[in-house]
C-alpha cells in the first residue's frame, strides 16, 4: 500500500484487512475492512489514530509513514479519537518504539489508555474547543462526540484544509485496494460500498443515532472539504454525502424509513414456510416490495441492515420446545440492542404438539414498540381458511407500511 496525500502535508495511511475474524467478534466482513490512520506534518508531526496488529496493518503503517518521510520515532503527537482496540491495539508496542510521543485524547480516552495499555506518562486530555498548533499553519481542533459510538470518542479537524478526522463516525466495512477517495470509484462501486456503509452503521452505530445527530450539530459551523474516517472511503469530492447518509440512518429511529418489508423467517419442516408464502402473496397483491432473510442461514448482520431501513417487519417462525425458534430469538435480541424501533410488524408461525412462541415473542418485542397486527398461529400444516387469513394479513401489513409516517 502507499501513503495517499490529502494535501501536501496531510496523508492517509491505509491498510486493507482480509480476515476470517468477525468484526468486534460478531459481524462478518467477507469483503474485509480498511484501517485508516492519518499523518499531519507541520513543524511538529501528529499521527491521528493507530491500528492493531491485524492483517499486516502495522507493517503497512510503518511503510507508509516512511513513504511520507517519517519514521515511527519522529511522531510528536499521537491523537486517539477513539480507543477501541482496532485503532489502538498496537499502542503499547508503539509507545516502546517511540517513548517521547505525547498521547492526546479526551479525558475518558486517557483513562482508557491507562486501563487498556498501562501507559501512564505523556498523556494529555483535551475537550471541545482545545487546539494543538503543529506549526507552519497547521492546527488540530478537537470536538468531543461522545457515544459515536463509545463514550470517549472525539473528532479532530484541521481548518486550513477543511479535513475532519472522524474515526468510526462516517465509516464503512469493505476493503478499498489502491484507491481510497470517493472520486476514484464508479457509480456501481459506490452502490456496493453504500450497502456496506449501511451494514456498518446498523451493526456498529445504530444504538447511538441520537448522538450521531448531536455530533453533526456540533460540527455544523465547520467547512468540511474532506471527511476522513478510520474505516472506508475518504470523502473529498462530496464530503457531505456521507454526512447526509449518516443523518438519514439516524433519522430512521423516528420514521421516514423505506416503504418495504423486511421478511425474517425460519422453518423446520416447511409448515411455516408454506404459511409465509401466503403472506407474501398478500404483500404482492398490494404491490409492496419485500426483502427475504432466512435464519439461521443468513447472518443477523445482514438482516439487521435491512430491518433498520425498512418500515415493515414480517417475522415467520415455528414454536420450538414451547418457545421461539432459537435463531429468531437471537435476531430479535439483536433488534432490541440495536434499536429497531417503531416498525409495522406481523408475526406468523406453526406449532407441533403445542404452541408457546407467541408469548415469548411478545415479551421480546415489547421494548421495540412495534405497531403489530394480530399474530397468526396454526397447528401443523395450514388449511385453506388459515392460508386465506394469512394472505389477508399480508395485505393489511402492506397497507399499514404504506400509511406509516
N, C-alpha and C positions, 0 to 999 in steps of 0.2 A: 504494500500500500504506500501511498505518498501523502505528504502534507499538502492540504488544499488551502491556498491563500484566499481569505475573505477580503483582506485589504493587504497593503504592503507590509503591515506589521501584526496582523492577526491571522492565525492559521487554524484550520480544523484538522485535528489529528484523529484519524478514523480507522477503526478496526471492525471487520465483519467476523461474527462468531457463528460458526456452523457446528451444532452440537445436538446430541440426543438428550441433553439435560432439559428439564422443564423450567421455564422462566418462573422465578420465585418458588420453584419446586412444585408448581401446579399447572402452568399454562404451556401447551405445546407450541414450539416455534419451528415448524418444519422448514420454513424459509429463513431460519436464523434470525439474528438480531444484530444491529450495529451498535457499537460503543463509540461515542464521540467525546473527545476532550478538546480543549481549545488553548492555544498559546497566544499571549498578548505581550509584544516586545516593545517596551518603552526603554527608558534608561534603566528601569528595573523590569524584571521578567516575571510574569504571572502565568501559571498553569491553572486552567479552570476545569475542575472535575478530573477524576482519576479513573482507573479501571480496576478490575480484579484480574488475577492470573487465570485467564479463561480463554481458551481457543487461540492462544498466541497474542492476546491483546497487549500484554506488557512489552513483548518484543516489538510489536508494531508501534507502540507509543515511543519507545526509545529510538527506533529507526526514524520515525517521522520528526521527532524533535531534532535529530541530527541533520536531517534534510533542511530544516529551518535554521541551522547553525547554532543549535542549543544542545548542551549536554544536560543530563539529569541533574547534575550538581550546580548548574548555572541558575536554576529557577529560584527566585527570591520569595515568591508567594505562591502557595497552593490554596486556591479558592475552592471550597467544598460547598456547592449549592445544596447538596443532598447527601445524606450519609448512608444510604442503602448500599450494601456491600458490592453490588455490581459497579458502583462508582468509587468505592473506597477500599475494596478488598486487598489491594496492594499497598495500602498506606504505611503499615509498619515497616515493610521492607524498603519502601521508597524513602522513608524518614531515615533509615540507617544509611542509605546511599547518599542522602542529602540532609545531613543533620542541621544545617543552618536554615532550612526553609521555614518560613513562617506560615502556619496553617490558619486560614481565615474561614469562619463560618458563623452562623447565628449562635446565640448563647446556648440554645438547646443542641445545636450541632456540635459545639465544643464539648459539651458533656458527653455526647455520643462518641466523639473521638477518644475521650478518656476511657469510657467504659468498654468500647469495642476493641480498641487497639492499644490501650495502656500508654498512650502518649500524653504527657502532662506538661511539657515545656514547649515554648514557641507557639502558643495558641492565642488567637485574637478573636474575640466575639464582636460581631457587627450587627447593626439593626437598620431598619429602613431609614434612608437619608444619609447614612455614612458613605464615605468615599475613600478610595485608595488611589492616590496620584502616583502613576508609574513613570512620569516624566515624558518629555517630548510630545506633550499634548494628549496623552492617553490617560484616561481616568476610568476607574470602575466604580459605578454606583450600585448600591445594594438595596434590594427590596425584599422584605420578608413576605413570603407567600405560604403561610402555614397550611398544612393538610393538602398540599398539591404534590405529593399525596402523603407525606409524613409530616409530623408536627414541626420539625426543624427546618423545613425547606425554605430556600430563598432563591431569587433570581438575580443575576448581575447584568449590568447594562453599561455599554461603552458609547458615550454620546457622540463622539466625533465621527464614528462610522454608523451609528444607529443600530448597533448589534446587541440583541438580547440573548444572553446565555441562560436558557430556561430549564436545563436539566430534564427531569421527567415530564415537565409541562410541555405540551405540544409535540410529544414523542410518538413513536410508532414501532411496531415489530417489522422485521424483514431486513435482509442484507441489501446493501446498495452497490457493491462492486467498486468499480473505478470511477463512479460518478456519485456525487453527494448533493448537488444543488438542484433545486426544483426545476430550473430551466433546462436541465440536461435529460429530462425524462419525457417520453412520449405520452400522449393522452391515455393510451391503453395502459401503459405502465403506471400512470397516476391512478387509474381506476383500481388496479390491483393494490397499490400501496395505500389508497384510501380505505379499502376494506381492512387492511392490516392496522391502519390507524384507529378505525372504529373498534376493532377487536382489542387493541392495546388499551384504548380508553375504557371499554366495557369491563375488561379484566382487571385493570390496574387502578383506574382513576374514578370509576363510576360512583363509588360511595361518597365522593367528595365534590359533587357538582356545584354545590353552593360555594365552596372555597375556590373553585375554578373561576366562577364569576367574580368573586371578590378580588382575586388576583388580577384579572383583566381590568377591573375598575381601578385598581391601584396603579396599573401601568398605563392608564388611558392618556396621560399627558405626554408620554414619550413618543418620539418619532422613531417608529420601527422600520428600519431598512433591511434588517436581517434578523430572522428568528433562528437561533442555533440551539436545538435541543441535544440531549445526550443520547438519544436513540432516534435514528431515522434521518429524513431529509433535512438539509439546511435550506431555509427558505429565503431567497434573495430577490427573485423576480416579483413574487406576490406574497410577502410575509404575512399579510392579513388573512390569506386563505386558510392557513392552519389555525389561526386565532379564531376566525369565524366558525370553522369546523368544530372546534372545542366548545365554543359558546352554544352552538346548535346541540351538541351532545349533552351539555349541561342542562339546557332548556328542556330536554326530554323528561327530566324529573317531574315537570309540571304539566306537560302536554305538548301538542304540536307534533306528535310522532307520526311516522309513516302510516298511512291507511292501508295496513297489510296485517295479516295474521301469521304469527309465528306458531307453527304446529310442533309440539314436543310430544313424542309418542313412544310407547313401548308395548310389545305384545308377546305373550308367552307361547300361545298355541294358535294364534290367528283370530280369536274371537273379538278382541278389542280392535284389531286391525280392520276387520270387516265392518264393525260399527263406525270406525273412523272414516272409512270410505263414504259412508252415507252422509256424514257431516261435511266432508269435503265437497260432495255433490251439492249440498245446500249452499256452501260458500260460492261455488261456481254458478249456481242459479242466480246469485246476486252480483256476479262479476267481481267478486272480492279476491284479490291476489293473496297467495299464501306461500310460505317457505317451510319446508319439511326438515325436521331433525329427529332421528331415532336414537333413543337411549337404550343401552349404553354404547351403541355402535359408534356414535359421534361424540367427541369430547365436548364437555359443557362449555369450554372456552368459546367455541363457535356458536353454540346455542345462545349463549349469553349476548353475543354481539347482535344477533337478530332480535332476541327478546327485548333488548334495550331500545332498539329503534322502532319496533312495531307497536302499534296501538292494541292489537288483538293478540291474545294468548289462547291457544287451544291445547289442553292437556288431555291426552288419551293414555290410560294405563289400567292394567288389571289390579285387583286385590291380590296381595301376596302374603300369605300366612297372617291374615286378619289386618294387614296394614298396607301401606302403599308399596307399589313396585319399587324395590330399593334404589335402582338408578334414578328414578324420578324423584324420590325423596332427596337425593343428593342435589339434583338440579334445582329443586325448589329451595333448598337451603342456600345454594349459591345466589339464587334470585333475591332472597331476603337480604343476604350480606351485601349485595351489590345494588340494592335499592331499585329493583324493577317494580316500581310503584304504580298504582292507579290504572292498571290496564283493564280493558274489556275482556272478560275471560269466560271460558266454558271448560268444564271437566267431564269426561265420559270414561266408562270402563266396564269391563265384565268381571264377574267373580265366579268361583267354582262352587265349593261347598257352603261358603258363607261370605258376606261382604265384610267391610271394615275400613277400606281405603278412604271412603268419603270423610269419616270423622277425622282421621289423621291429616288428610288433605286440607280440610277447612281450618284446622288448627295451624297448619304450616303457612297458609296464605293470609291468615288474619292480619299480620303486620303490614302486608303489602297493600291493603285497602283496594283490592280489585273489585271492579263492578261486574259481578258474576251473574251469569244466567244459571238457572237451576240445573244441577248436575243430572246426568242420565246414567244409571247403572242397570245391569241386567245379568241374569244367571246364564252361564254357558253361551250358546250362540243366540244372537239377537233375532227375534222373529220379525215378520213383516210390519207389525204395528210399531215395534221399537225402532226399526230401521226408518220408518217414515217420521217418527218423532225426532230421531237424530238428524235427519235431513232438514227438518223444520228448525231445529236448534241451530244448525249451520246457517240458515237464512237469517235467523234472529241475531246471531253473533255478527254476521256481516253488516246488518243494519245498525247495530249498536256501535261497531267500529266506525262506520261511515259518519255517524252522528256525533261522535266524540269530539271534544274541542282540544 
